[in-house]
Amino acid sequence: MSPFKLSLINPGNDDPDETVELDDELVGKLKKVVDAHPDLSMAEALRQGVAHVAEHGPTTGGSSAT
């Protein structure tokens, strides 16, 4: 299976668009969490993850997305 891709697009400025590939295992884990919590959407889960890194910095020892 090809990797999942997350695209960051901001049409309101000249910053280049960015595409990030996520491995199948990470996406599978995320989908399980979202499926286990009916009040949590995929969009909200991604927002929470981005907010966590923005506020607390990166974790160590995790896999890197390329």
N, C-alpha and C positions, 0 to 999 in steps of 0.2 A: 504494500500500500504506500502511496506517495505521502510525504509529510503534509501535515495541516499547515496552512499559511494564514497568518494574521496580517492584514494590511492597515497601515496607519496613513490616512489621507487627510490633509487639511487644505481644501481648495481655496481658503481665504488668504493664503500667504505663499511666498516663493520657496518655502522650505521643501526639500525633496521628499517625496513619498517614501515610505519605508515598508518593506515586507519582511516578516519574521517567520521562519519555519519552526513549528513545534513538533516534537517527536510523538509517535502514536501512543506510547506509554503514558506520557504526561497528559495528552488530550483524553485518553481513556479514563485516567484518574479524575480529571476535572469533570467529565461527563457523569461519572458515578456519583460525585458529590452533588452535582446539580440535580440529577435524577432522584437522589435521596432526600432532597429538600424542595418540595413543590413550590415553596414561596421564593426560591432562588432561581433567577433566570441566568442563562449563560452570560448575557450582557452584564448583569449585576456582579456575577462572580469575577469576570474580567476586570470590572471597575474596582472591586475590592482588592484584587491582587495588585493592580497598578498602584492604587492608593497606598497599600501596605509598603511596597518597595519605595515609593516616593517619600513616605514619612519615616521609614525605618532603615532604608538602605538595603543592599542585597544580603542574602543569606550566604553562608559559606558551605562548600561541599555539595551544592546542588548541581544538577545538569545545566548546561548552558544551551540556550536557544540560539540558533544561527540564522 
